Amino acid sequence: MTYATTRREFLRTAALTGAAVGLSGVASPLVGWARAADAAPDRLKVLILGGTGQTGPHLVQALLDRGHAVTLFNRGNRSDELFPGVECLVGDRDPEAADGLKALEEVLAGGRTWDLAIDIWPHIPKIVERTAVLLQPAVGHFMYVSSISVYTDFSQPGGDETTPVGEAPNADELEYTGELFGPFKAECENRVRRIYPDNHTIFRPGLIVGPRDFSFRGGYWPVRVRKGGEVLAPGDGSDPIQIIDGRDLTAFQVRCMERRTGGTFNVTGPHPEQPLTMKGLLESCKEATGSDATFVWADNAFLEEQEIGAWMDMPCWIPAEGDYAGFGSRGIGRAVAAGLTFRPLVDTVRDTLAWYDELPEDRREGVTKRAGLSAEREAAALAAWHAAKG
């Protein structure tokens, strides 16, 4: 498992997250919203660009629970299913698709305004820019959901928001590929800052897990550990990892909305004073499920021999070595100081399994194939491990 391969796989699968969050599914458990912020302020009018993917429904529900008014702008494929009582303006961010931004343009021409707008996921700078420019006279504050994939250096633990990011000033002239995901996201950020210099917030989440994680990178371990028996696990368990429950991410977004908190924030977890290791994650899965699982910790060389890679075959994990020595310990002090909080990991595990179990069988089968090892591949690797160890 070379670092070059790991880097390519990380960039490719980070890009695929955008596609994964666009899938529909059973509504997730939405609990613990009392922690989202202090006593609710005056009612906000919030425009959500998107809102039906992995984190959008959590954000919509949080805002509604806080008494705020929500308007969605998306293609209308799932808004009625998820939130039939929420206003949805139907259109497309692609100016060449259907009616494009016509629905937004019409309500803006009629004098419509919002206190805040939040752009949840696009990674194509010209698409982000076009909508941001259109809305500039009509929104008081603009938020954009970026990614920690913008960073070019993962070698140093504790890297904060000042760490160098990728560049793609000529993005409009380039054909998008997965390896451009980070630089394109960084350029999206740049354009938002230029259009809203004094009234923007940029969120850079890490790996988003919990209910509605259709990528299955956060779901593989809870599902696999619950089955019990010998579980192939990567490394020796000591590698630090970072994940963020999508509901904790959106709770932080709501808090920033209500406080008009601006700036750029790394948003991942857990709390810096309670770092998480790969062993800690798997033990939490075992605790949450009451499983009899035992973990077979396999070193990097063995996994490479078995053609088992980090990140997708072994979700949530990249060995903390060399260029990735700091991958699982990105600095999040700024977000914590601004109010980012975390629910217990065992709660995330339990809620993930509850959501997964309620998926229709065909959807659950499709999700299961997106990350992790099949039972056959894992069994073969475990047999090889035991044979090698005598």
JOWO-V909087 format. One record per run of one state. SS is the DSSP state (H for helix, E for strand, C for the rest). FROM is the first residue (numbers start at 0). LEN is the number of residues. If there is no record, write none. Layout:
BEGIN
[[SS,FROM,LEN] [SS,FROM,LEN]]
END
This chain:
BEGIN
[[C,0,2] [H,2,18] [C,20,12] [H,32,3] [C,35,9] [E,44,5] [C,49,6] [H,55,10] [C,65,3] [E,68,6] [C,74,4] [H,78,4] [C,82,4] [E,86,4] [C,90,11] [H,101,8] [C,109,4] [E,113,6] [C,119,5] [H,124,11] [C,135,3] [E,138,7] [C,145,2] [H,147,3] [E,150,1] [C,151,13] [E,164,1] [C,165,5] [H,170,3] [C,173,4] [H,177,18] [C,195,4] [E,199,6] [C,205,2] [E,207,2] [C,209,10] [H,219,8] [C,227,2] [E,229,5] [C,234,5] [E,239,2] [C,241,1] [E,242,3] [H,245,14] [C,259,3] [E,262,5] [C,267,1] [E,268,1] [C,269,2] [H,271,3] [C,274,1] [E,275,2] [H,277,12] [C,289,4] [E,293,5] [C,298,1] [H,299,6] [C,305,4] [E,309,2] [C,311,2] [E,313,2] [C,315,6] [H,321,3] [C,324,8] [H,332,5] [C,337,7] [H,344,14] [C,358,2] [H,360,8] [C,368,6] [H,374,15] [C,389,1]]
END
